[in-house]
Structures are given as structure tokens and as C-alpha cells.
Amino acid sequence: MSIGILGKKLGMSQLFDEQGRAIPVTLIEAGPCRITQLKNDDTDGYAAVQIGFGETREKLINKPFKGHLAKSGEDLLRHLCEYRVDNVDGLELGGPITVSDFEAGQKVDVSGDTMGRGFAGLQKRHGFTRGPMTHGSKNHRQPGSIGAGTTPGRVYPGKRMSGRYGGKKITTRGLTILRIDSDRNLLVVKGSVPGKPGALLNIKPAVRVGAKPAKGDK
């Protein structure tokens, strides 16, 4: 049963199919993760599995976090993630979650933070067209009118303007796993995923078309 797994984006490459067509793929180092907590209806009011990924140094975590991790194993983990499940039967505290829990051809949803681009203008952030570039024009990349004059005399909330671009969590849905390398903990996923190389990713089985995500999942 594949509940989900945490991983790290390594970068993009390409594969060739039988017709010789190039297929863009993303290489993800997924797991191995450790089950750090099991929740059930009796103790927590809902059933869920919490997993940890990525080793870290002792001085980078506090004592409560270290005590929580000690219940499932000795290794200190950096990232935690929780997945809602119907029940936790067959799962064991401290047990491993690896790429072997997935299979080639399976559809997955991949979540992560997009690449941050800092403060960006309207053309880059929202795709606005620019103003004239000749004949004395002074509004090459300016926004133009952003609202009325004295009535209402303010800029409405939500107006598309310059500002921070990127660096937010998104989910790319319905990606296909093309290959799995259990020896190197690799998932080869068709297409692109959020983030730059080294970014933390959350990979979980795809939500069926028309179905709503489980409560707590985004």
C-alpha cells in the first residue's frame, strides 16, 4: 500500500520510447522514509500515518522533536509529513517507506515549492503586454491605470501588480512513474515537477478525476 513518500528533486533528463520520441522526465530521490507516528480514531480522532525524511544534525533540532523521533528510531530526521488513511492496519512504527511501495505506470501527485524569482514586474509576473517602445513613450513596462480617480479613490484588493513571484506551494497532478530504481531510491516521473534541484517534494498516489482530496490533503 503506497500512502506517499517524501523525496528530493535531482533534476530533469529525457528518455526515448520505442518510436524514438524524446520524453522529458524528472529524477526524484524518494526516501527511504521512516514511519514516525501512527494515529487512530481512539487516540487522535482520525487515522493517519506520519513519516520522516532526510537526516540532520542533533544541534539543529530541539529536545521535544528529538524525543518524538526517538520513539520510532535512532536516526534524526529533518522533514515530517502526515497522510490521512482509512486505517493503520499492517503498518508498524519505525517501519520503512521506500520507492518499492510504488510501481511503474502508477499516477502520482507531486507537491513542492516553486522556484522563487524575487520581486518581479507585471510582464514577468502576470504576462502583461508592454507599452510602446518608441516615439517618446515613457510607459514601457508601467502598469497603466490601476483604478478610478476620486471615486472610489482607492485601489481594489486583488489588483494584479508588481510583487513577489514564485516561492509558493503547488501540486502537479496525474504524473506517470516511468521507471523505479530501488537500489538508488529513484523515481523517474514523466514531465516536470515544482522546484529547483534539491527541493523537497511530496509524492502521493494521484487523486481520481472528479474525486475530492482526503481531508487534510491539499
Secondary structure as a PSIPRED ss2 file (coil, helix, strand):
# PSIPRED VFORMAT (PSIPRED V4.0)

   1 M C   1.000  0.000  0.000
   2 S C   1.000  0.000  0.000
   3 I C   1.000  0.000  0.000
   4 G C   1.000  0.000  0.000
   5 I E   0.000  0.000  1.000
   6 L E   0.000  0.000  1.000
   7 G E   0.000  0.000  1.000
   8 K E   0.000  0.000  1.000
   9 K E   0.000  0.000  1.000
  10 L E   0.000  0.000  1.000
  11 G E   0.000  0.000  1.000
  12 M E   0.000  0.000  1.000
  13 S E   0.000  0.000  1.000
  14 Q E   0.000  0.000  1.000
  15 L E   0.000  0.000  1.000
  16 F E   0.000  0.000  1.000
  17 D C   1.000  0.000  0.000
  18 E C   1.000  0.000  0.000
  19 Q C   1.000  0.000  0.000
  20 G C   1.000  0.000  0.000
  21 R C   1.000  0.000  0.000
  22 A E   0.000  0.000  1.000
  23 I E   0.000  0.000  1.000
  24 P E   0.000  0.000  1.000
  25 V E   0.000  0.000  1.000
  26 T E   0.000  0.000  1.000
  27 L E   0.000  0.000  1.000
  28 I E   0.000  0.000  1.000
  29 E E   0.000  0.000  1.000
  30 A E   0.000  0.000  1.000
  31 G C   1.000  0.000  0.000
  32 P C   1.000  0.000  0.000
  33 C E   0.000  0.000  1.000
  34 R E   0.000  0.000  1.000
  35 I E   0.000  0.000  1.000
  36 T E   0.000  0.000  1.000
  37 Q E   0.000  0.000  1.000
  38 L E   0.000  0.000  1.000
  39 K E   0.000  0.000  1.000
  40 N C   1.000  0.000  0.000
  41 D H   0.000  1.000  0.000
  42 D H   0.000  1.000  0.000
  43 T H   0.000  1.000  0.000
  44 D H   0.000  1.000  0.000
  45 G C   1.000  0.000  0.000
  46 Y C   1.000  0.000  0.000
  47 A C   1.000  0.000  0.000
  48 A E   0.000  0.000  1.000
  49 V E   0.000  0.000  1.000
  50 Q E   0.000  0.000  1.000
  51 I E   0.000  0.000  1.000
  52 G E   0.000  0.000  1.000
  53 F E   0.000  0.000  1.000
  54 G E   0.000  0.000  1.000
  55 E E   0.000  0.000  1.000
  56 T C   1.000  0.000  0.000
  57 R C   1.000  0.000  0.000
  58 E H   0.000  1.000  0.000
  59 K H   0.000  1.000  0.000
  60 L H   0.000  1.000  0.000
  61 I C   1.000  0.000  0.000
  62 N C   1.000  0.000  0.000
  63 K H   0.000  1.000  0.000
  64 P H   0.000  1.000  0.000
  65 F H   0.000  1.000  0.000
  66 K H   0.000  1.000  0.000
  67 G H   0.000  1.000  0.000
  68 H H   0.000  1.000  0.000
  69 L H   0.000  1.000  0.000
  70 A H   0.000  1.000  0.000
  71 K C   1.000  0.000  0.000
  72 S C   1.000  0.000  0.000
  73 G C   1.000  0.000  0.000
  74 E C   1.000  0.000  0.000
  75 D C   1.000  0.000  0.000
  76 L C   1.000  0.000  0.000
  77 L E   0.000  0.000  1.000
  78 R E   0.000  0.000  1.000
  79 H E   0.000  0.000  1.000
  80 L E   0.000  0.000  1.000
  81 C E   0.000  0.000  1.000
  82 E E   0.000  0.000  1.000
  83 Y E   0.000  0.000  1.000
  84 R E   0.000  0.000  1.000
  85 V C   1.000  0.000  0.000
  86 D C   1.000  0.000  0.000
  87 N C   1.000  0.000  0.000
  88 V C   1.000  0.000  0.000
  89 D C   1.000  0.000  0.000
  90 G C   1.000  0.000  0.000
  91 L C   1.000  0.000  0.000
  92 E C   1.000  0.000  0.000
  93 L C   1.000  0.000  0.000
  94 G C   1.000  0.000  0.000
  95 G C   1.000  0.000  0.000
  96 P E   0.000  0.000  1.000
  97 I E   0.000  0.000  1.000
  98 T C   1.000  0.000  0.000
  99 V H   0.000  1.000  0.000
 100 S H   0.000  1.000  0.000
 101 D H   0.000  1.000  0.000
 102 F C   1.000  0.000  0.000
 103 E C   1.000  0.000  0.000
 104 A C   1.000  0.000  0.000
 105 G C   1.000  0.000  0.000
 106 Q C   1.000  0.000  0.000
 107 K E   0.000  0.000  1.000
 108 V E   0.000  0.000  1.000
 109 D E   0.000  0.000  1.000
 110 V E   0.000  0.000  1.000
 111 S E   0.000  0.000  1.000
 112 G E   0.000  0.000  1.000
 113 D E   0.000  0.000  1.000
 114 T C   1.000  0.000  0.000
 115 M C   1.000  0.000  0.000
 116 G C   1.000  0.000  0.000
 117 R C   1.000  0.000  0.000
 118 G C   1.000  0.000  0.000
 119 F E   0.000  0.000  1.000
 120 A E   0.000  0.000  1.000
 121 G C   1.000  0.000  0.000
 122 L H   0.000  1.000  0.000
 123 Q H   0.000  1.000  0.000
 124 K H   0.000  1.000  0.000
 125 R H   0.000  1.000  0.000
 126 H H   0.000  1.000  0.000
 127 G C   1.000  0.000  0.000
 128 F C   1.000  0.000  0.000
 129 T C   1.000  0.000  0.000
 130 R C   1.000  0.000  0.000
 131 G C   1.000  0.000  0.000
 132 P C   1.000  0.000  0.000
 133 M C   1.000  0.000  0.000
 134 T C   1.000  0.000  0.000
 135 H C   1.000  0.000  0.000
 136 G C   1.000  0.000  0.000
 137 S C   1.000  0.000  0.000
 138 K C   1.000  0.000  0.000
 139 N C   1.000  0.000  0.000
 140 H C   1.000  0.000  0.000
 141 R C   1.000  0.000  0.000
 142 Q C   1.000  0.000  0.000
 143 P C   1.000  0.000  0.000
 144 G C   1.000  0.000  0.000
 145 S C   1.000  0.000  0.000
 146 I C   1.000  0.000  0.000
 147 G C   1.000  0.000  0.000
 148 A C   1.000  0.000  0.000
 149 G C   1.000  0.000  0.000
 150 T C   1.000  0.000  0.000
 151 T C   1.000  0.000  0.000
 152 P C   1.000  0.000  0.000
 153 G C   1.000  0.000  0.000
 154 R C   1.000  0.000  0.000
 155 V C   1.000  0.000  0.000
 156 Y C   1.000  0.000  0.000
 157 P C   1.000  0.000  0.000
 158 G C   1.000  0.000  0.000
 159 K C   1.000  0.000  0.000
 160 R C   1.000  0.000  0.000
 161 M C   1.000  0.000  0.000
 162 S C   1.000  0.000  0.000
 163 G E   0.000  0.000  1.000
 164 R E   0.000  0.000  1.000
 165 Y C   1.000  0.000  0.000
 166 G C   1.000  0.000  0.000
 167 G C   1.000  0.000  0.000
 168 K C   1.000  0.000  0.000
 169 K E   0.000  0.000  1.000
 170 I E   0.000  0.000  1.000
 171 T E   0.000  0.000  1.000
 172 T E   0.000  0.000  1.000
 173 R E   0.000  0.000  1.000
 174 G E   0.000  0.000  1.000
 175 L E   0.000  0.000  1.000
 176 T E   0.000  0.000  1.000
 177 I E   0.000  0.000  1.000
 178 L E   0.000  0.000  1.000
 179 R E   0.000  0.000  1.000
 180 I E   0.000  0.000  1.000
 181 D E   0.000  0.000  1.000
 182 S C   1.000  0.000  0.000
 183 D C   1.000  0.000  0.000
 184 R C   1.000  0.000  0.000
 185 N C   1.000  0.000  0.000
 186 L E   0.000  0.000  1.000
 187 L E   0.000  0.000  1.000
 188 V E   0.000  0.000  1.000
 189 V E   0.000  0.000  1.000
 190 K E   0.000  0.000  1.000
 191 G C   1.000  0.000  0.000
 192 S C   1.000  0.000  0.000
 193 V C   1.000  0.000  0.000
 194 P C   1.000  0.000  0.000
 195 G C   1.000  0.000  0.000
 196 K C   1.000  0.000  0.000
 197 P C   1.000  0.000  0.000
 198 G C   1.000  0.000  0.000
 199 A C   1.000  0.000  0.000
 200 L E   0.000  0.000  1.000
 201 L E   0.000  0.000  1.000
 202 N E   0.000  0.000  1.000
 203 I E   0.000  0.000  1.000
 204 K E   0.000  0.000  1.000
 205 P E   0.000  0.000  1.000
 206 A C   1.000  0.000  0.000
 207 V C   1.000  0.000  0.000
 208 R C   1.000  0.000  0.000
 209 V C   1.000  0.000  0.000
 210 G C   1.000  0.000  0.000
 211 A C   1.000  0.000  0.000
 212 K C   1.000  0.000  0.000
 213 P C   1.000  0.000  0.000
 214 A C   1.000  0.000  0.000
 215 K C   1.000  0.000  0.000
 216 G C   1.000  0.000  0.000
 217 D C   1.000  0.000  0.000
 218 K C   1.000  0.000  0.000
